Amino acid sequence: MFTGCSSMKQLLPLTVLLLLVSAGMTVADLPKAVVLLDPPWDRVLQEDSVTLKCQGTYPPGDNATQWLHNGSRISEQTFSYFIESARVEDSGEYRCQTGLSTLSDPVQLEVHIGWLLLQTTQQVFQEGETIWLKCHSWKNKPVQKVTYLRNGKGMKYFHWNSDFYIPDATHNHSGSYFCRGLIGHRNTSSEAVNIIVQGPASATVSRMLLWHQITFCLVMGVLFAINTGLYFSVWKNLRNSMEDRRKYKFQWSLDVQEQ
């Protein structure tokens, strides 16, 4: 009957939301929107271009998206927010919300001024994840003799600029990272970035999230079944009422004729 919970959520009309309230659920029980960065770096240089995308659930025919920057609404109403040439003023927290999603967690964007910037997809990793580092230059100028360093010690050297990957990160990979290289004849270094590698995520938290999703799907199924049952029950009662009324008129007509 249903292809999955995600397709069910996409079909939620206003009447179902009202039923959610009557069933004791709140708006907080709806899925939370998520802000994604494209490219995935939360640290960029001035004049870089950045696209923020909002992943959330939309009502049928309504793709409006609400964006907030440092708590203030911005005019963009589409699912993506494009910054063509980033400025320092664009730094800060970004959040989004859709018609059938609650407000997302904040995503931090930092706009820096300089020649080199060490970029990473995040600054807190779980053990076993891959740390992805990029030595990014202003306006993508060519960089040579690039060295990635942790706590002041060289980890990787590239004659030509390349991304640096640390697979299966452990707690020992935590530290202060930066990169340096030659832009023309200029020997320059990036600011340091503190990276933390934590233990694996709690299995209890993962199970709680899974059960929350299962509960949401079950509630949607029950509400749909209640709606369907009420519809057929009302239709059956109405049809029986009409038949009883016809029988009554017929019997009344016979009684009159016998008199």
N, C-alpha and C positions, 0 to 999 in steps of 0.2 A: 504493500500500500504506500509506503514511503521509501524514497531512494536514500534518505539519510537525514541526519539532524540539520546539516547545513542548508539543505534545500527547504526543509520545513521552516527554518527561521526566516528565509527569504520571502516566504509567503504570508508572514504574520500581518493581518490587517488590524485596524484600530479596534475592532470588536474583540479580537483575541487578546490585545493588550488590556482591555477592560476586564476580560475574564481572568487575566493574570492577577490583577488587583483584587478581584473578588475571591481568588483562590489563596490570597494571603501573600502573594509574591510582590516584589517591588521592582522599580526600574533597575536597581542594583543587580537583580538577577539576570539582566540582559548581558550579552557578551560585551567585552570591553574593546573599544577601537585600539588600533596599534599604528604608531607612526614609524615609517621606514625611510631611511636615507638612501638616495641614489645619486652618486656612488656612496658606498656604505660608511664613509668617514665622518666622524662627528667633529673633526678638527680640519679646517680648510684655511687657505690663504686668501687674502683680499683679492677680489676680482675672479675668484673661482666661481663656477656655476654649480648649483645644488638643487636637487629636486626632492621634496618631501612628499611621501605618498601616505594616504590614510587607508588602512585596511579595516573595514567595518561592514555591518549588515545594513542594507538599505530597504526601505519600503518599496513596493512595486511602483515604478514610474517616478520615483523621487530619489535622485542621486545627489541631492544637496549635501554639502559637507561644511561643518563649522570649524574654522581654524582659529587658534589662539597663539599669540606670541607674547611671552612674559605676562600671561593672564589677560591680555587685551585682545579683543576680536580684530581680525583682519578681514579685508573685503573678499578675499578669494573664497569661492563657494564650490569648487570642483574637488575631486578626490585627490588631486596632486597640486602642490604649491611650488612654483618654479622661481628660484632666485637666480637671475641671469648673471649678475656681477656682485658677488657678496661684499658687504661692507662690515666694518666692526659693529655698526648699529644693528646688524642682523643677528648678532650673537644672542644667545639666551635659550629659554625653554619654549618648545613647540608642543602643542597638544591639538587633537582633533576629535570630532564627534560626528556620528551619522544618525539618521533617523531611528534606527533600531540597534544602536550601540551606545554604551555609556562613554563618558569622556576618557580618552586614553591617558596612560601614564606619560609624564613629560619626557621629551627627548632633548638633550642638550646639544646645541650647535655652537662651536667656538670659531670665530673668524680672527685669524692672526695676521700680523704684518711682519714680513721678513723674506729672506731668500730661500730658506729651507724649512720644511716642516715635517716632523715624523708623524705619520698617520697610522692609526690602528682602528680596527672595527669596534673595539671596546677596550676598556681599561681594566676590567675585572673578568677573568677567565676561570673556568672550572678545570680541574685536573683532567687531562686526556684530550682537551680541545687543542686546536691549532691556533697559535698566535700569528697573525698576519700583519706585517709591518711594511710601510711604504715610505721612502725618502722622497718627498714631493717638493718640487721647485716652483718658484713663482713663475706663472705663465708657462709652465712646463718647459723651462729652459733646460738644455742638455747638461747633465751632471756626470762627471767622470770621477774615478777613484773613490768610490763610495764605501764607507765603512759604517757598519752598525755596531753600536757599543752598548754594553750593560754595566752599570756601576763603574763607568770609566774604562772598562776593558773591552778590547775589540772582540766581536763575535763572528762577524762575516765581512768579507771584502769582495767588492765587485769592481772590475775595471770600468764597466759601463753600468749605469744605474739599473738596478733590478729590485723587485720586491723580495723580502726576506720572510721565510716561513719557519716556524718552530713547531713541528708536529708533536702530539702527545705531551703537551706542556705539563710540568710538575711544579710543586711549590718552589723548587730551586730556581725556576725561571722568573720569579718575582724580582722586581728591581726597577732602577731608573734607566730608561733607554733614551738614546739620541742617535742621530746620524750626522756624518760630515762628508764633504766632498768638494770637488772643484767645479765651479761655474765660471767658465772661461779661465782666467788666471786667479780668480778669487777663491781662496780657501775659506769655506764657511761651514758653520755647524747649526743644527736645529736646536730648539729648546728641548729640555728633557721631559719625558712622559713617564709617570709612575705606573707600572703594570703590576697587578696583583693576581696570583694564581691561587684559587681556593680549592678546598676538597670538593668531591662530587656532591651534587645537589641531593637533598634529603629525599629518600624514597617515600617517606610519609607525605611530604608536600606534593609529590607527583601523584600519589594515590588520591589525595584530596581533590586535586584539580580534575582527575579523571572522573571521580564520582560526581563532582559538580556538573560536568558535561553530561554524564549519563542521566542525572536527575533532571536536568533541563529538558533533554529529549523526551524522557518519560512523561513529564508534565505536559509538554506540547501534545504528545499522543493522547493523553487522558482528556485534555481540553477538546481536542478534535473529536474524540469519541463521544464526549458529553454533548457537544454541539450537534453531531450527527444524530445521536439518540433522541435529543430534545426535538429536533426537526421531524423525525419520523413519528415520534410519540404524539406531537401536536397534530400532524397530518392524519394519523390514525384516529385520534379522538374526534377531529373535525369530520372525517368521513363517516364514522359511526354515528355522530350526531345528525348528519344529513340523512343517513339511512333511517334512523329512528324517527326523524321528522316525517319522512315520506310514509313510513309504516303507520304513523299516528294519523296522518291525513287520510290514508286509505281506509283504516279502520273506522275513523269518524264518518267517512262517506258511506260505508256499509251500514253503520248504525242509523244514520239519517234515513236511508232508503227503507230499512226494515220498519221504521216508525210510520 
